[in-house]
Amino acid sequence: MVFSKDNMTGIILALLASVFIGSSFIIKKKGLRRAAVVSGVRAGVGGYSYLLEPLWWIGMITMIVGEIANFVAYAFAPAVLVTPLGALSIIVSAVLAQIILKEKLHPLGILGCVLCIIGSVVIVVHAPQEHPISSVKEIWYMATQKAFLLYMGSVIVLVFILVFYFAPQCGHSNVLVFTGICSLMGSLSVMSVKALGTSLKLTVEGKNQLIYPETWAFMFIVAVCVVTQMNYLNKALDTFNTAVVSPIYYVMFTTLTIVASVIMFKDWDGQNIGSITSEICGFIVVLSGTILLHVTRDVERSSSFRGNYTPSSPSLSTRLCNSNGESHKHEEEHESYSEEADSRRQDLQV
């Protein structure tokens, strides 16, 4: 496949964004640990002392740089091309978690990383070209189609259910709750980011889009979605293992974003069945890699899970609340503070 100049620019920016974002997960979690040790209140249970921790802000700035690179990438390339490249952030996060946070990466996790890379390459090779857009009004028309309005309404309903029903009951025992909120809101934010990025790109090219209220509406949606994502991502990172949060967040976020992009921007229109099938297969390979990373983390906790396993789960609510059990919470608390405690003991000995 011959890449257009815009697609190549989008690929490079997306890869750089993944490196920054993957690193930010580790830096921010290190900051969350330090803040929890100092204040005694973890972010996962409502603490906000991390706002006074410089290391957390370094991680936040790193993430912002990555998100800006992603923002610009969406203005040049379709979401079905840019979003799957976030798999690289999983690899960066998993490797740095092992080095810095001492979170062991199972040998099979390395295979998962390789699968993520292979799947991303397949998606990039068979990705569609960006459809030319001449005005933000054109994007607004796409966003107000019945199909996308139905998708957006479903997302909002699900987010409200997760926030007000499942989060209070089992948000700290099931990784899917906080990451689900982030992913659902993320799919909407990506669509708005792409719309806003495209309008700014057109403005720079001499076609002023800032005079249209649609541009400012997309900007408002981006702000709301990003703030919500950051809040619940902090809770997920502080409550669960980084090597678990990162791949699950990637799988859910990428899947929902691709679905949203296909509905709103009709990325697959004009592509042949072979290319679409290759993209889907590539994405399945990426999903397999991320799931493998998740499973290998569970293997390391197998003794804890065997003690809490229950064969029956009569309802969706029960399955969602009990799928990970309390062992996640207690183990992560021990893991979060053991490193800091060891460090302090060494200082006292010296």
Salt bridges, closest charged atoms under 4 A:
ASP6 OD2 - LYS201 NZ 3.37
GLU103 OE2 - LYS29 NZ 3.55
GLU103 OE2 - ARG33 NH2 3.56
GLU130 OE2 - LYS194 NZ 2.32
GLU214 OE2 - LYS137 NZ 3.40
ASP238 OD2 - ARG42 NE 3.76
ASP298 OD2 - HIS294 NE2 3.61
ASP298 OD1 - ARG301 NH1 3.83
GLU300 OE1 - ARG297 NH1 3.23
GLU331 OE1 - ARG301 NE 3.25
GLU332 OE2 - LYS29 NZ 2.61
GLU333 OE2 - ARG42 NH1 3.30
GLU335 OE2 - ARG33 NH2 3.78
GLU339 OE2 - LYS30 NZ 2.42
GLU339 OE1 - ARG33 NH1 2.71
ASP342 OD1 - ARG345 NH2 2.01
